[in-house]
Amino acid sequence: GSLGTMPVHFLKTTATIIPAFMAGFDYIGCPQKVSGRSMRPTFNAAPQSSNWVWLNKWQMLLRNYERGDVVVLRSPTSPGEMLTKRLVAVEGDFVYRRDDHVLVQIPRGHIWVEGDNGPNSNDSNSFGSVPAGLLEAVVTHKLYPLSEAGRVERRELPRERVVPSGRRRSGADF
């Protein structure tokens, strides 16, 4: 082709590729930086460190998440802020709050989330159960630092803290 048609070809290709990438990031997944200390030691174990993780958005769209998963959700108190927490309980479960040990039942369509580093986490122990609709993604892998790269473990709280409803997970099948 001539030099004159190259910009047109470039623009047509770019106009196709950019929306595909954007859809992939919105519906399939994307890398995300995790900062802060609320999820130590799972993330950011060293002071002043940050980790890069993979956010699996497709899994969330399918409502395929379970107790013990690490999730990203919109803050119920500051909607512009995203939180990374562990999904502790789903609708119908009972949870003993971390500090005062009051038993709370999780209402329909809600979840209970907590940071792994309890004393340094603003979570459901502060703001209560949250609508499951605030969930954005499941954190499935740690990408960076490379020395810590790998699958993020699903870890449920002990039965002394969570009394399950019999439902293994939340989602569309209930």
N, C-alpha and C positions, 0 to 999 in steps of 0.2 A: 504494500500500500504506500501511497504517497505520504509525505510528511504532513500534509494538510489534513488528512483523515485520522491521524494518530490521536489528536486531542479529543475528537468525537468518540473514538473507540474507547479511549481511557475513561471518559465521562460515563459512557454507557455501562462499562464494566464496573466502575465504582458505584454507580447508581444501583446496580444489582447486588454487589457484595456488601455494601454498608448496611442495608436493611437486614440482610441475612445474618450478619454478625450481631446486630442489635437484637434481633429475635432470639438468636442463640443465647445471648447474655440474659435476656429477660425470661426465657422459658426453659432453657436447658441448664445453664450454670455459668459460673464465672469465678475467677480468683478474687479474693478479698483480703485486705489487711485487717488483722485483729490486734487491737492495742488495749491497754488497761490491764488491771490485775485481778478482775473479778473471776476469771477462769483459770487462775493458777492452781495447780501446776500443769494443767492440760495445755494451756497456751501461755506464752510469755513468762516462762519460769524464771528467767534471769531478769533482775531489775533493769528498767529502761529498754527492754527488748520488745519486739513485736514479731508476730508470725504471719505468714501468708497461708490461707486455707482455700479449699475448693468448696463453693456453695452449690449444692445440688438443688436447683430450683424445680427440675422436672419431678423429682421425688416428692416435693411439697405440693406441686400441682395435682399429683395423683393422691394426695393426702396419705402418703406412705411414710409415716413417722411413728415412732414408738417411744415409750418410757425409756429414758437413758440416752436418747439421741442428743447431740449438741445441735441447737437450732439458732437461726437468726430471726429476730422479730422486730417489729416497730415498737418503740417504747410506748406503753399505754399513757404515760404522763407527758412525753415530749415526742409527738408523732414524727418529727423530722429526724429523730435519732434512732439508730439501729442498735440492738442489743444482741450479744452472743451469750447464750445461757444453755443449761442442760434442761431438757424436758423431763420433769420429775413425775407429773401425774396428769391424767386425762379425765375427761368428764366421768362423773360417777365415783371416782376414787376419793379416798379420804387421806389427808395429809396432816401430820403434826407440824405446825410452824416451828421453825428452827429455834427461835429465842424463847418463846413463852410456852411452847408445847401444846397450844390450843389446837384441837382437832377441827379441821375445815373440810367440808365436802366440796368437790369441784363441780360447779353447775354445768348443765348441758351446753355444749359448744365452747367450753372454756378449757384452759390448761393451766398448769402450775409450773413455773420455771425458776431455777436457782443457778447462781454462779457456783463453781466448784470451790471457790475461795470465800466461804460464807461470811466472815467478818468484813470483807471488802467488796460485797456485792449488793447492788441495788436490784432487788428481784421480787418475786411474788411474796416473800416474807414482809416486804415493805408495802407493795401496792396491790396485793391479793392476786387471785386468779385472773387470767387475761383471756380475751376472746381468741379462739384459735385462728380467726381470720387475720390476726396480726402477724402470723407466721409468714416468713418470706422464703426460707431455705433450710435445708439440713446440711450441716457441716460434715462432709464425709471424709476429707483428707487434709492433712497438714502438708503444705508444699514447701515451706521455707521456714527456718533454715534447713538445708538439705540433710544435715545430720539428724534431724528429727522427722523427716518426711515419712509419710505413711498414713494408713487408715486411722481415723479418729474412733476410738473405742466407744461403744454403747455401754453405759454403766448406770444401772438402776440403783436407787437409794435402798438401804436396808428396810426390811418389813417393819422395823420399829418406827420408821418415819412415814411410810406410805402403805396404806391398805388398799390394794387394787380392787377394782370393781368386777374383775373377771375379764374385762376387755384388755387385750394386749396392747392395742393402739387406738388412736383416735382416727377418724376419717369418715369417708363417704359410706362405708359399709355398715354403719350403725344407725 
